[in-house]
Amino acid sequence: MDNYGIIVKNQMKEFNPTNLDVVRKTAHIIIGLGNPGVEYIHTYHNLGTLFLKELQNAYGLSFKNHTSKVFKYAKNGSKIFVEPTVFMNDSGHAIQTALHYFKETPQHLLLAHDDSDLMLGNYKIDFGRGAAGHKGVASVIHALGTKDFFRLRIGIRPLTPNKERRVKASEFVLKKIKKEDLEILSHALHIINEKLFY
């Protein structure tokens, strides 16, 4: 980790409004992970692309395809928004291509994705964190050769009674989001947008 990465990681140790300023000023390129295809729309695993949809609706973003055909993008002021058009587990190359095209470094990246370790509707922003079993994130870390970038982790863990067994992520991540869960997640995405970009 270079000195810049150490400084940012130290600033992010305690997530508070001051550190939100760090993210606002540092994260120039926002990328949402998801799978392409109508069968994956509104699945729990596509929370990253649903976050981009929230931003698209809020700011009237118009996405266009990059010539590489591995991502599409939109711009709003100094921010760049990117949606990979390849499958999530192979998204590392697409994100590497986007960073190269926009002449950005990983330290200026905010990667939005679902997280089955966080309860539904909860969210965290981390810097320099490992993939923790998320294959899409692992692909990005491998392609970039570093984990020193911002991560917006959006919780999708079902709200289950204490006596019920912990559901494996593989049992629900590719399922369509339940109506009541979509309401919770939509509210969370709106709040995240307000905190990060307003």
C-alpha positions, 0 to 999 in steps of 0.5 A: 500500500502506498502512502496515499492508500495509508492516509485514506485507510486511516481516515476511513477507520471510523466511518463518520460524516468527516469520512464521507467528505473523504469519499466525496472528494476522492471517489471520482469513478463510481462502478456498480456490480451486477450481471447483464440480462433481463433474468438478473434484473431485480435480483439481490446480486444486482444491487450495484446496478440498482444503485446506478439506476437510483443515481440515473433516475436522480440525476438524469444520467444517460449511459452510452456503450464504450467501444470495448463493449465491456462497460457503459458509462455516464458523466455528471460534473466531475463524477463518472458512473460505470456499469460493466456489461460482462458477468459479475465474476469476470468484471475485473477486466471491464473495470480495469479497462474503464479506469485506464480509459478515464485515466483514473487510479484504483484509489479513486474508485468506489465499487458498489455491490451486494453484501450477504454479510450485512443485514438487508438495507444496511450498508458500509463504506470501506477502503482496502478490504478483501473480497470476503468470498464475493467473486465479483469483488475478487475479480476486481482485486485480481485485475487491479492488483490491489484492494486499495479502493473504496467499497460500498457494501449494500446488505442483502442478508434476509431478516430471519427469526433468531431460531432459524438457520442462517441461509447460505448466500448461494440460496438467495443472491440470484433470486428476484428481490421480494416486494417488501425487501425491494422497498427496504433496499430502495429506501437504503439506496436513496439514503446512500445517494443523499449522503454521498452526492447531495 
